[in-house]
């Protein structure tokens, strides 16, 4: 018996605009420095200077990456005096990072 290909309901499929937005979201994860920042923030809130020191990079470089992460809604910030502290925006971001690690470890086996 030949099976007919299953049709996907257009209601279950994202719109072109949604697909484009999701693609942009995943592009942000395509940079090693941004991923390192996200993994650091997974442990908790950190000031910009601590992130820069830990990664051995200029604070201005880290600030540029944090701005992109903030605009992409992956991190949030708060000001305390002259310092700016960053943290992951929500649990979804931590889960995505965790799934990335899990997938990577499975492909290495």
Buried (B, 14 or more C-beta within 10 A) or exposed (E): EEEEEEEEEEEEEEEEEEEEEEEEEEEBBEEEEBBBBBBBBEEEBBBBEBBBEEBEBEBEEBBEBBEBBBEBEBBBBEEEEEEBBBBBBEEEBBEBBEEBEEEEEEEEE
